[in-house]
Amino acid sequence: MIQVRVPTLGESVTEATVATWFKKVGDPIAVDEMMCELETDKVTVEVPAPINGILGKIISGEGTTVAIGALLAEITEGNLNEHTETKNEQDIIKQREEGDSSVIENVSVTKPDIETITNDSLKNAPSAIKLMTENSLSVSDVKGTGRDGRIMKEDVVKVLNNPTTNTTLPDVPSTTQVEGQSSNLEERVKMTRLRKTIAERLKKSQNTSAMLTTYNEVDMTEVMNLRAKYKSSFETKHGVKLGFMSFFIKACCHALFEIPEVNSEIDGDYIIYKKYVNMGVATGTPSGLVVPVINNAESLSFADLEKKISEKANKAREGLLMIEDMQGGSFTISNGGVYGSLMSSPILNPPQSGILGMHKIQDRPVVIDGKIEIRPMMYLALTYDHRVVDGKGAVTFLVRVKDALEDPRRLLIDL
């Protein structure tokens, strides 16, 4: 018997939940074939089989919380052909005993080719098959990027995030209430570990911090003009598009060094002031909200920031983020504007002391030099921990961000 244990899942991760078993006891399994899926606080991890053999025993069933190194299952090492032949014979004997007339006496048990078993079972990732089934997708709807065209989970996620005209998405059942069928209008679904962790962390943030939000608005004219003027040459030179987020990260880094308490955290009776900016960028995914971190953002150029933003966002959407991609953040930016939000109050991402909320850019009448003009305006929201950040510091921080965005030249001469 070969024991399969929970692998190391990343720094500070001590446990996981067994989400799905792709194999049943007695099933043949090939080396590197995915056995089960584990959910951690941040990511989902698939556990492959270490050898060819038969799944002899499942120790930790679905829904079980397991620690690092805990025993998941036991595999009987051996030839897949022999085990499959034995299993087929046992099935036939059982059918005969139960009086199944469809089983004739002279049944010849064929030995499946081990290569066929291996290729078929490894053709597509079990998690990808599960996700395709849940969303009524066929193999033809998804282009595999794995070895030999194998469909991986991230390939399915990519299709769900960017449906093409050739992809037929599942029909949405009608929610019109019919007398006597009200039970069909509700579905009880167990929370994933990621969703449960998000809920727990946000509630903990509300309970442990003294959250307060201050607001301001910024005229995006200068940033939009600068972006429009240089976006083509920027993309030609650096191979990445010039977006708005890099301007906001630069402006926040500039303000954080002037108001360091917004870039701090409480540790018992001490306040830890960070002399660096590890910028978290909140990103929505099909599984929930994640916050990948761009380390040492203060030292990166606009091009480097845009490349990091694109890389982290793609990994988040495709479910490829690792634990280390989301650790060590000192400040967070959340952009609700991509969903059309005009104003909101973001919740702190503990143990951080500040989070900036971006919103939708909307043309509004404003007074400029005594005249009413139409300008592209955005509301900004800074939620901060009042235990460590005073009102003066919070308001000053937001004003500094506003000033830097309304006149980006201030960033060049450090004003």
C-alpha positions in Angstrom: 0.0 0.0 0.0 1.2 3.5 -0.9 0.0 6.3 1.3 -1.1 9.6 -0.3 -0.9 12.5 2.1 -1.8 16.2 2.0 1.0 18.1 0.3 2.6 21.4 1.5 0.2 24.1 0.3 2.2 27.2 0.9 3.4 29.4 3.7 1.0 29.9 6.6 -1.5 27.4 5.2 -2.0 24.7 7.8 -5.2 22.9 6.6 -7.5 22.4 3.7 -10.9 20.8 2.9 -11.3 17.8 0.7 -13.7 19.2 -2.0 -14.0 16.4 -4.5 -12.9 12.8 -5.0 -12.5 12.1 -8.7 -12.0 8.3 -8.1 -13.9 5.7 -6.1 -12.4 2.8 -4.1 -11.5 0.1 -6.5 -11.0 2.3 -9.5 -7.7 2.0 -11.5 -5.6 5.0 -11.4 -2.5 6.0 -13.4 0.5 8.0 -12.2 -0.1 11.7 -12.2 -3.8 11.3 -12.7 -5.7 13.6 -10.4 -7.2 11.8 -7.4 -8.9 14.6 -5.5 -9.3 18.3 -5.1 -8.4 20.3 -2.0 -9.7 23.7 -1.2 -7.6 26.1 1.0 -8.4 29.6 2.2 -7.1 31.0 -1.1 -6.7 28.5 -3.8 -7.8 25.0 -5.1 -5.2 22.3 -5.4 -5.4 19.0 -7.2 -3.6 16.0 -5.7 -2.1 13.6 -8.3 -1.5 9.8 -7.9 2.2 9.0 -7.2 2.0 5.6 -8.9 0.0 3.3 -11.1 -2.4 1.1 -9.2 -5.8 0.8 -7.6 -7.4 3.2 -5.2 -7.6 0.8 -2.2 -9.0 3.1 0.5 -10.2 6.7 1.0 -9.2 7.9 4.4 -10.5 11.5 4.2 -13.8 11.8 2.5 -15.3 14.9 0.9 -15.9 17.7 3.3 -13.2 16.6 5.7 -10.8 19.2 7.0 -7.3 17.9 6.8 -3.9 19.2 8.1 -0.7 19.3 6.1 0.7 15.8 5.9 -2.6 14.1 6.9 -3.5 10.8 5.2 -5.8 11.1 2.2 -5.9 7.6 0.7 -4.0 4.4 0.1 -3.2 3.0 -3.3 -2.5 -0.7 -4.1 0.5 -0.7 -6.4 0.3 -3.1 -9.3 -0.5 -3.7 -13.0 -3.7 -1.9 -14.1 -4.5 -4.7 -16.6 -4.7 -7.3 -13.9 -6.8 -5.2 -11.6 -9.2 -4.2 -14.3 -9.6 -7.8 -15.5 -10.4 -9.0 -11.9 -12.8 -6.2 -11.4 -14.6 -7.0 -14.7 -14.9 -10.7 -13.8 -16.2 -9.8 -10.3 -18.9 -7.6 -11.9 -20.0 -10.3 -14.2 -20.2 -12.9 -11.4 -22.2 -10.5 -9.3 -24.6 -9.9 -12.3 -25.0 -13.7 -12.7 -25.8 -14.2 -9.0 -28.4 -11.4 -9.3 -30.0 -13.2 -12.2 -29.2 -10.7 -14.9 -30.2 -12.5 -18.1 -28.2 -10.1 -20.2 -25.0 -11.8 -19.1 -24.3 -14.9 -21.1 -22.2 -17.9 -20.1 -19.4 -17.5 -22.6 -18.5 -13.9 -21.8 -14.8 -13.3 -22.7 -13.2 -10.7 -20.5 -10.9 -8.5 -22.5 -7.9 -6.9 -21.0 -7.9 -3.2 -21.6 -4.7 -1.8 -22.9 -2.9 0.0 -20.1 -2.0 2.8 -22.5 -5.7 3.2 -23.4 -6.6 3.5 -19.8 -3.9 5.9 -19.0 -4.6 8.1 -22.1 -8.3 8.2 -21.5 -8.1 8.9 -17.8 -5.5 11.6 -18.3 -7.0 13.1 -21.4 -8.7 15.9 -19.4 -8.3 17.0 -15.8 -11.1 15.7 -13.6 -11.7 19.2 -12.2 -12.1 20.5 -15.8 -14.6 17.7 -16.5 -16.5 18.5 -13.3 -16.6 22.2 -14.2 -17.8 21.5 -17.8 -20.5 19.2 -16.5 -21.8 21.8 -14.0 -21.9 24.5 -16.8 -23.3 22.2 -19.6 -20.1 22.6 -21.7 -18.8 19.9 -24.1 -15.2 19.1 -24.9 -15.6 20.8 -28.3 -16.4 24.1 -26.5 -13.0 24.2 -24.8 -9.5 24.3 -26.2 -7.1 22.4 -24.1 -3.7 23.9 -23.3 -2.3 21.0 -21.3 0.1 18.3 -22.5 -1.2 16.6 -25.7 -4.2 19.0 -25.8 -5.4 18.0 -22.4 -8.2 20.3 -21.1 -7.2 21.9 -17.7 -9.5 23.6 -15.2 -8.1 27.0 -16.2 -9.1 26.4 -19.8 -12.8 25.9 -18.7 -12.6 29.0 -16.5 -11.3 31.0 -19.5 -14.3 29.9 -21.6 -16.7 30.8 -18.8 -15.1 34.2 -18.4 -15.0 34.9 -22.1 -17.8 33.1 -23.9 -17.5 33.1 -27.7 -20.2 33.1 -30.2 -19.5 29.4 -30.8 -20.0 28.5 -27.2 -23.5 27.5 -26.1 -24.0 28.5 -22.5 -26.5 26.6 -20.4 -30.1 27.8 -20.5 -31.2 29.7 -17.4 -34.3 28.0 -15.9 -37.3 30.2 -15.7 -38.0 31.6 -12.2 -41.7 32.2 -12.9 -43.5 30.7 -9.9 -45.9 27.9 -10.7 -48.5 26.9 -8.2 -47.3 23.7 -6.4 -43.7 24.0 -7.7 -42.3 26.7 -5.4 -39.6 24.3 -4.1 -38.0 24.3 -7.6 -37.2 28.0 -7.2 -34.6 27.5 -4.4 -31.3 25.7 -4.3 -29.3 24.9 -1.2 -25.6 24.9 -2.0 -22.8 24.4 0.5 -20.3 27.2 0.7 -16.9 26.6 -0.8 -14.0 27.0 1.6 -12.9 30.1 -0.3 -16.4 31.7 0.1 -16.5 30.7 3.7 -13.1 32.2 4.3 -14.1 35.5 2.6 -17.2 35.7 4.8 -15.2 35.0 8.0 -12.5 37.5 7.2 -14.9 40.3 6.3 -16.9 39.8 9.4 -13.7 39.6 11.5 -12.6 42.9 9.9 -15.9 44.5 10.9 -15.6 43.1 14.5 -12.0 43.9 15.2 -11.2 47.2 13.4 -12.6 50.7 13.9 -13.5 51.2 10.3 -14.4 54.6 9.0 -14.7 55.8 5.3 -13.9 59.2 3.9 -14.8 60.3 0.4 -13.5 62.7 -2.2 -13.8 63.1 -6.0 -11.2 63.4 -8.6 -11.2 65.0 -12.1 -9.8 62.4 -14.4 -9.3 64.8 -17.3 -5.5 64.9 -17.1 -5.0 61.2 -16.7 -7.4 60.4 -19.6 -5.6 63.0 -21.8 -2.2 61.6 -21.0 -3.3 58.0 -21.5 -5.0 58.9 -24.8 -1.9 60.7 -26.1 0.7 58.0 -25.2 -1.2 54.7 -25.1 -0.2 53.6 -28.6 3.5 54.4 -28.3 3.4 52.9 -24.7 2.0 49.6 -26.0 4.4 49.5 -28.9 7.4 50.0 -26.7 6.4 47.9 -23.7 4.0 45.3 -25.1 1.3 46.1 -22.6 -1.6 48.5 -22.6 -1.5 51.6 -20.4 -4.5 51.5 -18.1 -5.8 53.6 -15.2 -4.7 51.2 -12.4 -1.0 52.1 -12.7 -1.7 55.8 -12.2 -3.7 54.9 -9.0 -1.0 52.7 -7.7 1.7 55.4 -8.3 -0.5 58.0 -6.7 -1.2 55.8 -3.6 2.5 54.9 -3.2 3.3 58.6 -3.3 0.7 59.3 -0.6 1.5 56.3 1.6 5.1 57.5 2.1 3.8 60.9 3.2 1.1 59.4 5.5 2.8 56.2 6.7 0.1 55.2 9.2 -2.2 54.3 6.3 0.5 51.8 5.3 0.8 50.2 8.7 -0.8 47.4 10.8 -1.4 46.7 14.5 0.4 43.8 16.1 -0.7 43.5 19.7 0.6 46.6 21.5 2.7 47.7 18.6 2.2 49.5 15.3 4.3 48.2 12.4 5.1 50.9 9.8 5.9 49.5 6.4 8.8 51.2 4.5 7.6 49.5 1.3 4.3 49.2 -0.5 3.0 45.7 -1.3 -0.1 46.7 -3.3 -3.1 44.4 -3.2 -5.4 44.7 -6.2 -8.8 43.2 -5.5 -9.9 40.9 -8.4 -13.3 39.2 -8.9 -13.2 35.6 -10.1 -15.9 32.9 -10.7 -14.9 31.4 -7.3 -15.0 34.7 -5.4 -12.9 37.8 -4.6 -9.1 37.4 -4.4 -6.4 40.0 -3.8 -3.2 39.3 -5.6 -0.3 41.4 -4.4 2.3 43.4 -6.3 5.4 43.5 -4.2 7.5 46.7 -3.8 5.1 48.6 -6.1 6.8 51.9 -5.1 10.0 50.8 -7.1 8.2 49.8 -10.3 7.8 51.9 -13.4 4.4 52.3 -15.1 5.3 49.6 -17.6 6.4 47.2 -14.9 3.2 47.9 -13.0 1.0 47.3 -16.0 2.7 44.0 -16.7 2.3 42.9 -13.1 -1.4 43.9 -13.1 -2.0 42.0 -16.3 -0.1 38.9 -15.1 -1.9 38.7 -11.8 -5.3 39.4 -13.2 -4.9 36.6 -15.8 -3.8 34.2 -13.2 -6.7 35.1 -11.0 -9.3 34.6 -13.7 -7.8 31.3 -14.8 -7.5 30.0 -11.2 -3.7 29.8 -11.3 -2.9 32.0 -8.3 -0.7 30.5 -5.7 -0.7 31.2 -2.0 2.5 33.3 -2.3 0.7 35.5 -4.9 -1.7 36.8 -2.3 0.5 37.2 0.8 2.2 40.2 2.4 -0.1 43.0 1.1 0.3 46.3 3.0 -2.5 48.3 1.2 -5.3 47.4 -1.2 -7.1 49.0 -4.1 -10.5 47.8 -5.1 -12.1 49.0 -8.4 -15.9 48.7 -8.2 -16.1 50.9 -11.3 -15.5 48.0 -13.6 -19.0 46.7 -12.5 -20.6 50.2 -12.8 -20.4 51.2 -9.1 -20.7 54.9 -8.6 -19.9 55.0 -4.9 -19.3 52.4 -2.2 -17.5 51.9 1.1 -14.9 49.1 0.8 -14.1 46.8 3.7 -10.6 46.6 5.1 -8.5 43.6 4.2 -7.0 42.7 7.6 -4.4 43.3 9.0 -4.1 46.3 6.7 -5.1 49.7 7.9 -6.4 51.2 4.6 -8.1 50.3 1.3 -8.9 52.7 -1.6 -12.1 52.3 -3.5 -12.2 53.3 -7.2 -15.5 53.9 -9.0 -17.1 54.5 -12.3 -15.9 57.5 -14.3 -18.9 59.6 -15.2 -19.3 63.0 -16.9 -20.7 65.5 -14.4 -21.1 69.3 -14.2 -18.5 70.9 -12.0 -17.5 74.5 -11.3 -14.0 75.4 -12.8 -12.8 79.0 -12.3 -16.4 80.2 -11.7 -17.8 78.4 -14.8 -19.8 75.2 -15.1 -18.0 72.6 -17.2 -18.6 68.9 -17.9 -15.7 66.8 -16.6 -15.0 63.0 -16.2 -15.3 62.6 -12.5 -14.7 59.7 -10.2 -15.6 59.3 -6.6 -12.8 58.0 -4.3 -13.4 56.2 -1.0 -10.8 55.5 1.6 -11.7 53.1 4.4 -9.2 53.1 7.2 -8.7 51.7 10.7 -9.4 54.6 13.0 -7.4 52.8 15.8 -4.2 53.7 14.0 -5.2 56.3 11.4 -6.6 59.7 12.5 -9.1 61.6 10.5 -6.5 64.2 9.5 -4.2 61.6 8.1 -7.0 59.8 6.2 -8.3 63.0 4.6 -4.7 64.2 3.8 -4.0 60.8 2.1 -7.0 61.0 -0.1 -6.3 64.6 -1.0 -2.7 63.7 -2.0 -4.1 60.9 -4.3 -6.5 63.3 -5.8 -3.8 65.9 -6.4 -1.5 63.4 -8.1 -4.2 62.2 -10.4 -5.5 65.6 -11.4 -1.9 66.7 -12.1 0.3 63.6 -12.8 3.3 65.8 -13.3 3.5 66.0 -9.5 4.6 62.3 -9.5 7.6 63.1 -11.6 8.9 65.9 -9.4 7.8 64.4 -6.1 5.3 67.0 -4.9 
